Amino acid sequence: MYFRFAYPYVLFFLLSLPLMIYVFRKQRKKQSILYSSIEVLKKISPSWRVSLRHLVFGLKMLAVAFIIIALARPQSGFKERIVTSEGVDIIIAIDTSGSMQALDFSDEQRQVTRLAIAKKVTAEFIEKRTYDRIGMIVFGSEAYTQCPLTLDSGILLQFLNQLEIGMAGEATAIGSALSLGVKRMKDLSAKSKIIILLTDGKNNEGSISPDTAAELAQSYGIKVYTIGIGKKGKAPFLVDSFFGKQIVYQESDLDEEALKQIASKTNGKFYRATDTENFKTIYDEIDKLEKSKVELKEYDHFNDLFHYFLIVGIALLLISIVAEHTVFRKIP
């Protein structure tokens, strides 16, 4: 529901009311009678007519205010938006295997895990895709659908926030995750179907190879963007030891070549995310490459309310005139 004035500039005339009050008070002072002493008159209690003698002028000022508001043409109504969208169907497959706890990313000057930064940057991407259906697959030793394709970004972000290291197992089943994504999208009628696969490892689990899954995606016209997460070389891990929590360094085992082949075979693209800003840039580029065609049509429906204010203003003006010539009539 909206409220507006069709001619808001008319409301500036309300600023003249204080000036009118000032002029009225000046005139009253000029009309006063000089008298040698009014001590006796002060002892006389004024009647209710005298006490309320300013009411007439107040009613007139209120009437003028309502008439000015009426002239500004107040309106109430609503806007109707019709959205026609040729959206993009997107499935985001996120690796939650044990290696995703590596601490080689930073967020606000503190070290965070690969999964933590993946969740944050993915959430920012989801919030931009207002008119697309997005689903989410989680994989480790096995792959499963965390959230089916939906336009409800709120529920998707809730599922994303619930991701934890090892929730799908400690290994990495890239082929299983990709084939599950193909299964979820193969019968969809969207003009564009894409899978964004995020991982920091190599396929070491599952019965379907990444190459076979990529061929399936290609046959159904599904484009796959692969993102390799983590810096090259050794990465820090926080582990429990006899002496408590300690940082140890382990070599990254990202299969970059396999991810490049998946992307190339499906007409997608491979990216390497080595720091937070680079990760955000990758999602920004995918966002630009996979734009939805959206048509918005807005319709305004407003009803005039000026007659209500005009009626009140005229009524107050008539009441003040009647009162001025009857109850509050003054002797010339």
C-alpha positions, -999 to 999 in steps of 0.1 A, spaced: 0 0 0 13 34 -10 3 70 0 14 100 -21 5 135 -31 -1 142 -68 9 178 -64 32 178 -34 45 214 -41 11 227 -30 19 217 6 44 246 8 14 269 13 11 253 47 41 274 56 19 305 53 -2 295 83 23 307 110 24 340 92 -14 343 93 -14 336 130 13 362 135 -8 388 116 -39 379 136 -22 385 169 -8 418 157 -43 430 148 -57 420 182 -31 441 199 -41 472 178 -77 467 187 -71 470 224 -86 498 245 -64 521 267 -78 524 302 -64 540 334 -67 509 355 -80 474 349 -75 461 385 -112 458 390 -117 440 356 -90 414 366 -111 403 395 -140 393 372 -138 357 360 -141 355 322 -171 336 308 -166 304 287 -173 324 256 -143 347 263 -121 317 272 -129 300 239 -129 332 218 -98 320 199 -115 288 188 -131 304 158 -97 315 144 -83 281 152 -111 264 132 -104 287 103 -67 279 103 -75 241 105 -100 245 76 -73 262 55 -48 235 63 -73 207 52 -81 226 20 -44 230 11 -39 193 17 -69 186 -6 -54 208 -33 -22 187 -31 -44 157 -41 -36 129 -17 -39 94 -31 -36 59 -18 -30 28 -39 -6 0 -47 19 -10 -74 15 -43 -92 46 -59 -107 44 -86 -134 76 -105 -139 83 -125 -171 115 -145 -168 135 -168 -189 156 -179 -160 186 -200 -156 185 -232 -136 216 -236 -114 228 -264 -92 257 -256 -69 277 -287 -59 299 -281 -28 326 -303 -15 324 -308 22 352 -334 25 378 -333 52 403 -313 31 379 -284 31 390 -275 66 423 -262 53 430 -227 67 444 -210 36 417 -183 32 412 -151 52 381 -132 60 382 -98 78 419 -104 87 414 -138 102 421 -173 89 390 -193 79 385 -227 63 379 -233 26 343 -244 34 336 -212 54 347 -189 26 329 -211 0 297 -207 20 301 -169 23 309 -162 -14 282 -187 -26 256 -169 -4 265 -135 -21 261 -151 -55 227 -166 -45 214 -132 -33 221 -117 -68 201 -144 -87 166 -132 -79 148 -147 -108 166 -181 -111 159 -214 -96 189 -227 -77 195 -260 -60 224 -274 -40 242 -307 -38 266 -317 -11 293 -343 -17 321 -360 1 324 -398 1 288 -397 -13 266 -371 -29 231 -360 -20 207 -332 -27 209 -307 1 182 -284 -14 161 -290 -46 158 -263 -72 139 -234 -58 131 -197 -62 131 -192 -25 166 -179 -18 158 -177 19 154 -214 24 184 -221 2 206 -198 23 194 -216 54 205 -250 39 238 -234 28 245 -222 64 240 -257 77 269 -272 57 297 -287 79 330 -304 72 326 -342 68 287 -342 67 289 -363 35 320 -382 43 358 -375 43 366 -386 7 358 -368 -26 332 -382 -51 333 -356 -79 318 -380 -105 289 -389 -82 281 -352 -74 282 -343 -111 260 -372 -122 235 -364 -95 234 -328 -107 227 -341 -143 199 -364 -130 182 -334 -113 184 -312 -144 182 -334 -174 144 -331 -179 141 -294 -171 129 -270 -198 150 -240 -188 167 -221 -216 200 -225 -197 211 -253 -173 243 -250 -154 262 -268 -126 288 -249 -105 311 -275 -89 334 -265 -61 361 -288 -48 396 -288 -34 405 -324 -42 405 -352 -67 380 -379 -74 388 -408 -50 354 -422 -42 322 -433 -60 313 -456 -89 310 -429 -116 341 -412 -130 342 -374 -135 348 -380 -173 316 -402 -176 296 -377 -156 309 -349 -179 297 -368 -210 263 -372 -194 261 -334 -188 272 -327 -223 245 -350 -238 218 -331 -219 231 -296 -227 242 -289 -192 271 -265 -188 295 -271 -159 317 -244 -143 343 -260 -121 361 -241 -93 392 -255 -77 396 -242 -42 428 -236 -24 464 -223 -29 490 -244 -46 515 -261 -24 511 -270 13 481 -257 32 477 -253 70 453 -275 89 443 -272 125 445 -307 141 442 -323 176 474 -336 190 489 -348 222 498 -312 230 464 -298 220 454 -279 189 483 -276 164 488 -263 129 502 -289 104 509 -284 67 497 -308 40 501 -308 3 471 -299 -18 458 -327 -40 435 -308 -63 431 -325 -97 432 -294 -118 434 -313 -151 402 -333 -144 383 -301 -136 395 -284 -168 384 -314 -188 349 -314 -173 345 -277 -180 358 -280 -215 337 -310 -224 305 -292 -213 313 -258 -228 319 -244 -193 350 -229 -177 375 -238 -151 386 -214 -123 411 -215 -96 402 -198 -63 433 -190 -44 421 -161 -22 389 -145 -10 388 -116 -36 397 -140 -64 368 -163 -53 344 -134 -54 356 -124 -89 350 -159 -102 314 -158 -91 310 -123 -105 322 -136 -139 298 -165 -138 270 -142 -129 278 -120 -160 281 -150 -183 248 -166 -173 223 -137 -173 186 -143 -171 162 -125 -195 138 -108 -173 109 -84 -183 93 -63 -156 60 -45 -160 47 -22 -133 11 -10 -130 1 18 -106 -34 17 -90 -42 49 -70 -75 63 -56 -80 100 -49 -86 110 -13 -87 148 -17 -125 149 -14 -123 137 22 -100 165 32 -120 190 12 -152 181 29 -136 183 63 -120 217 54 -153 232 42 -172 218 72 -147 234 96 -149 267 77 -187 267 79 -187 258 116 -163 287 123 -184 312 103 -216 301 121 -199 302 155 -184 336 147 -219 351 140 -238 333 168 -221 320 200 -188 340 196 -203 371 180 -185 403 190 -199 437 195 -186 461 168 
